[in-house]
Amino acid sequence: MSVCFVGVHVENILLVQPAFPIPCKSRNHKSYFPVGLLRLATYYRHNGCKVELALGNRSPRRPPDQILITSLFTYWSSYVHGAVRFYKTQFPKAKVTVGGIYATLMPDHCATSGCDEVFVGLHEESDKCLPDLRLIRTDYQVLHASRGCPRKCRFCGVRLLEKDFVPKRSILSEVKRRRLVFYDNNFLANPYVGNILSELATIRLGGKSVVCESQSGFDARLLTPDLARMLKQAHFIYPRVAWDGGMAEEGTTDSAIRSLVNVGYRARDISVYMLYNHHRPFKVLSEKLRCCGRWGVQISDCRYRPLNAVYDGYQPSAGKNGQSGEEYYVHPNWTDGEIREFRRLVRRQNICVRYGFGRYSLEKENAARRFRMAGRQQLA
C-alpha cells in the first residue's frame, strides 16, 4: 500500500517510517519495503527538493522543512503517534503530515497525534514514480501491476483505501532488479495479467531471469491451469493461494493447488492464506486446516482485527489463563483458547508438511531444528 501525501514544494523533506514491529514473514524479502515513501522521494527530488529517509525515530542530517510520516495498520497507531511526538519536539517549526493506511481509515483518530495535517487517500502523482531504491539497502524491488481489488470483501480495508481497481497493461519499463515482489491486492484479477506474465518470463537482467513473489495470495477462483503455467514460466516462487471463504470453496481451492502442482510446484512450497478470529468459527477453520494437511500444503494464518482497532495487546506466550477481549480483539464466534489452539495446530501442521513428518512430535521438531542448524554452520 502506497503512502500518500500532498504538500508545497519545500527544500528539505524528511520521510519517516515509524519503528513498526514488523515480522519477517516473506521467504524472498526479509523486511517491510516502504514503497510509498520511496516513490515520494522520487517525486520530491524531481521537484527540486532534498530528501532523507528515516527508519524509526532518528535525527536527520539536515533540519527538515516538512516531515512526512507513513502509517500502516490501525492497531499500530501508537508507533505513529510516537513518531509525531518525537519529530515535533525536535523540529517544532517543521510541518508534520501523516498519511497511509491508518491515516486513511481513521483520519480523526490520527489527527489526535498532534500532526499538522492528515492526508487521506493515494498520492496520485507520486504513485506514477518509480521508488528511489538508493535510499535503502535491498536486493529486491517492489512493484504494483494493479491497484485495488474488485472483490470488496467485508473484512478487507482495500475497498476503502483503493476504491477503484486500476490495472496496468505492462510493467516492463519498471523492472530494475532481478528479485521482484508484487504488492497487488489481487494480482490475477488484472485483465492484462497474461501480458504481464509473458513480460516477466522474457526479462533478462545481467543475463539472468527475474525471480518473482506475490505478497498477497492468488485468488483461487481465477487460478486456471493456464495461469498456473504462466506463473511458473514467469519464475514466481512459493505461491500462495487465498482461501477466505468457508468449506464451500474447498473444491475451488483444491483445483487451484492441483493446477500449481501440475506445472511443477512442490506442494510443500505452496501455502494457503486463512483468515481466523472472524465470523467463521474454530470448527470450520479446523476443517480447512485438515484439507491443507491432506493436500500437503502449508498455511499462512492471518488473525482478523477490526479496521478501527487502534491497539493490539496480544501476547503469543500468554500462560494458562490466556487473555481477554479487553487486551486484544476476540471475535464473538471465537475464544482466546480457540485462537491459541488454532495457531498451535497451524504451526505443528506446517512443520509436518515442511519436513515430511507423518505426525507431529516435539522430538521430531527438535531433531529437524538441529539438522537445519548443522547445515547452516557447515555452509558458514
Beta strands, then each sheet from edge to edge (+ up, - down):
strand 1: 12-17
strand 2: 50-55
strand 3: 66-69
strand 4: 95-98
strand 5: 117-118
strand 6: 140-143
strand 7: 146-147
strand 8: 166-167
strand 9: 179-182
strand 10: 204-205
strand 11: 208-209
strand 12: 211-214
strand 13: 218-219
strand 14: 240-242
strand 15: 271-276
strand 16: 298-303
sheet 1: 2+ 1+ 3+ 4+ 5+
sheet 2: 6+ 9+ 12+
sheet 3: 7+ 8-
sheet 4: 10+ 11-
sheet 5: 13+ 14+ 15+ 16+
end
